[in-house]
């Protein structure tokens, strides 16, 4: 009887844990990305995502892409 209780507990423990859910979004040329192929993505210390494409570099601020930025 004790082993049955342990077995049931071992099966119920994973059900009690809550997993993190992720949300994925697709971005393309229609959303403002420079090109339909992205070759690299990096995040700077300010939180901007920099996307390297075949047409140039795009900056994503979490809402929109910008390719008209003042670089160095």
N, C-alpha and C positions, 0 to 999 in steps of 0.2 A: 504493500500500500504506500509506503514511504517513497519507493522508487517511482511510482506512478505520479505522485505529487511533484517530485523533482522533475520528471520528464515533462509534465504539463507546464510547470514554471519555466523551464528552458525554452519551450515553444512560445510562450506568451511574452517573454521579455522583449524580443525584437518588435513585437506589435505595439508595445507600450512606448517605445522610443519615437520621437518625432524627427523626421528628416527635413532637411532644408530643401526648399523648392527653388528652382532656377527659372528665369525667364530669358528667352533668347529672342532677339529681333534681327531681321535681315535688312541690310541697307544696300542700296544700289545707286545707280545713276539718277533715278527718279527722285531719290531722297537727298541728292546733292553731292554724292561721292564723285570724285574726279574721273574715275574709270571703273569698269565693271570688274576688274581684277585687282585685288589688294595683295601686295607681296610681303609687306611687313606692317606690324602695328606695335607702337610703343606708347607708353604713358609717361608724361613729364611730371616733375614734382608739383606742379599746380593742378594736376588732374586732367589735363587735356590729353586726348588720344590723338596720336599722329599716325596717319595711314599713308604708307608709301605705295603709290600705284604707278602704272606705266605712263600716265599723263602728268605726274607730279606728286607733290605732297599736299595732303588735306589734313586740316585740324578739326577734330570733333569735340564740341564742348558739352555733350550730353543731350543736346537738342537738335543742333544743325551742324552741317559741315561748312567749313570756310576754307577757301583756297586763295583768298585775297588778303594774305597777312603780310605784315612787315617783318621780314626775317633779318638776319645779320648781314 
